[in-house]
Amino acid sequence: MRLLHTSDWHIGRTFHGHTTDEHLREVLHAIASAVAEHSVDAVIVAGDIFDSSTPKADAFTLLADALVAIRAAGPQVILTSGNHDGPARLAHNAAFAQAGGVHIKADHTNLASPVTLTDEHGEVLVYGIPYLHPEFMRSAYEGFTGSTHQDALAFAMDRIRADARAREDGDHAPRCVVAAHCFAASAAGTAPPETKEDTGRAEERDITRGGLNLVDVGVFDGVDYVALGHIHSRQTLSDTVRYSGAPLRFSFGERSSAKGMWLVDLGAQGVEETTWLELPTPREAVRLEGTLAELTAPGAHPDAADAWVEVILTDDQLPRDAMRTLQEHYPHAVTLAHRPANRHDAGPQQYAQRVEGKSDAEVLEEFLAYVRNGAGPTDAEQELINEALNAIDAREATR
């Protein structure tokens, strides 16, 4: 059985106010091509299909086009709702979609209802867990009294394991795959770094870091593969528990994040092999720092001509019409910050303003770039940063 694990499509999302629809359409077309090329049996999309709980009509059209292209290659498709999705809207006409091989798992009152696939080794049960709000779970299940996402997922997994056991035939147990959307901690007690959500709209329900919404990976014990969503960069929590990350860059915080998906081969005893498949990058995201004259000099940064550009100007005084001038050289420059190179008055108030709304990883990256004249962390240093932040998250979660 060959599965393709992707997540966090965020259809309808903008990049600092600019549409990403055509870029996402290109990437979703590449997913459909990979499905055909690798003879995939089932595609799992682990939550945040849409970027909003009230997506526009164009978002539904983009989703429908992607699903038609994927289904044309033959696989079943399993979609789960994430914290950005409106479950009712995502699952509209779910029964009709199921008849066409698209299974939408957005109903928190129907957790133990798998999509059953078969191969030469028998059945594979794919359980899609929608994003579970504890308060909704308390109203739906008399036996649920929890208050955290950990409690909700533990409750769901107990039901799933019980359902899987009930489907055993003598000594033969079906293989089980679970798709979930959460912020999970690894078996070593660490958690993947937070992905910054930078749109800030009221309808978005972000999972917070540390504490109440951290889910221990042990919740998923007894499952052959766990396809996770919510983190926008790929993460491997164990050989059988992974994040695929988002297929497209949605913020400058994802500049160095590899974009792709996991190809998962299941044998008779579970996972035999996982392969990372790269996806195209329709537009890179880069950060440029320097004076306006340096950044607009002839031949400066030709690699940024068609990229999303974040600019940090170091002129002593902010030049007049700086953004307009920059956009003549970098048409997709979308953010501008002014940080004079000779300014030494960064007191507590100024520093708080500079880091407001940024993730810890971004603050560290900017600090290294500042003290190194624009050179951010290396890959090895980024791994150390991630490990340190993960350890902090794990410690906070146990307090």
Secondary structure, 3 states (H helix, E strand, C coil): CEEEEECCCCECCEECCEECHHHHHHHHHHHHHHHHHCCCCEEEEECCCECCCCCCHHHHHHHHHHHHHHHCCCCEEEEECCCCCCHHHHCCCHHHHHHCCEEEECCCCCCCCCEEEEECCEEEEEEECCCCCHHHHHHHCCCCCCCCHHHHHHHHHHHHHHHHHHCCECCECCEEEEEEECEEECCCCCCCCCCCCCCCCCCCCCCCCCHHHEEEHHHHCCCCEEEEECCCCCEEEECCEEECCCCCCCCHHHCCCCCEEEEEEEECCEEEEEEEEECCCCCCEEEEEECHHHHCCCCCCHHHCCCEEEEEECCCCCCCCHHHHHHHHCCCEEEEEECCCCCCCCCHHHHHHHHCCCCHHHHHHHHHHHHCCCCCCCHHHHHHHHHHHHHHHHHHHCC
